[in-house]
């Protein structure tokens, strides 16, 4: 009888041990599940109120003060954003507003993309700017083709795009240089996104595609991400 009682007591102790283990495991399992769910929610619904971090992060450069970002396609391209040092000369015929910011996306000296931000002190008239560019091209008598996406006559638009090809001569139309610009007026500033390929002969279609990819990646940041 005593042996039977001892056996029952041992069984009770074993059962209690199992129950205690379950009491420990269940909260751990629940905590793990809740953590996975919360992580998944943040992954699929990222926090749009995160503060902007100035500078480059991987293949993206963010300018928290001037409110824009631009992306490079791979490690062959580099960001430069100290425009007081070794700033290349761009063939931009732009009114005399002062530059307040610049970032370069550079592969070689031959292929470059720049974002240049001007203080719009003179309240740039985009239509007049386009007309001035056309007059300049005509006066220069260079063999070139310039394509404009003009602002509409019927409504006020604050963005234009300009494509320019410079040829060796009018007959062969062999392209020597390519330029492309997008000019945007916003919040008292003028944003110029400018690409240039100085020697097209040495540039593959892949590089031309990457230049366009960088050009098209420019976008403004949500205002709630800024850290002004």
Helices and strands as residue ranges (DSSP letters): H 2-44, E 55-57, E 60-63, E 68-71, E 78-80, E 99-106, E 111-119, H 126-140, E 144-149, E 159-167, E 175-186, E 189-197, G 200-202, H 205-217, E 219-220, G 223-225
